[in-house]
Amino acid sequence: GNSVTQMEGPVTLSEEAFLTINCTYTATGYPSLFWYVQYPGEGLQLLLKATKADDKGSNKGFEATYRKETTSFHLEKGSVQVSDSAVYFCALSVPGGSYIPTFGRGTSLIVHP
Amino acid sequence: EAQVTQNPRYLITVTGKKLTVTCSQNMNHEYMSWYRQDPGLGLRQIYYSMNVEVTDKGDVPEGYKVSRKEKRNFPLILESPSPNQTSLYFCASSPIRGDGYTFGSGTRLTVV
């Protein structure tokens, strides 16, 4: 079956630090990969996505590259802000197969001033 | 504004009293889904729907019902709520199978 593994948090950083949140996956077929962000008290928001190998998704300074050879989709940001404090979810779905998407457990990010 | 609207945002109820959480989307999406979010367990899918009158079970369907009579609406029904259904619930929709979801703001349900 499909699965997504994220690094456990919380990840605690100072403002302007470099962020990496690791995500690896296993899937049958050729999945599309996603990162979602959940700010406190809110629903999940789609942050970025990539649909094929070597694609790079980017949004709001965040980036992630679809690495088929390492089955990874790590989230990065060069300089985090306090406002980036949230929970980040990696997810996949396989177009053409069952539509049940698979989410990781989420990684909490705390950014201190 | 494109959105998924859930109601209510907060609900406290007693064991066994039937309740419905509504979900409506204004984006003409075919796919809709319900999730519950619990600490340490992440997001778990309850039910999903690929179109009107087409629904299927997710990972944790026990104790829940859904219906999809119209494309825009996908209510979640708890016929006889129990305390283990205390959770944060999210409705989500998507235009294309395998595309990213738009989530509602959530419904925090407490069953006492």
Interface residues (C-beta under 8 A of the other chain):
Chain A: S32 F34 Y36 E42 G43 L44 Q45 L46 K49 F89 S93 V94 P95 G96 Y99 I100 P101 F103 G104 R105 G106
Chain B: V4 Y31 G40 L41 G42 L43 Q45 Y48 M50 G58 D59 F90 A92 R97 G98 D99 G100 Y101 T102 F103 G104 S105 G106
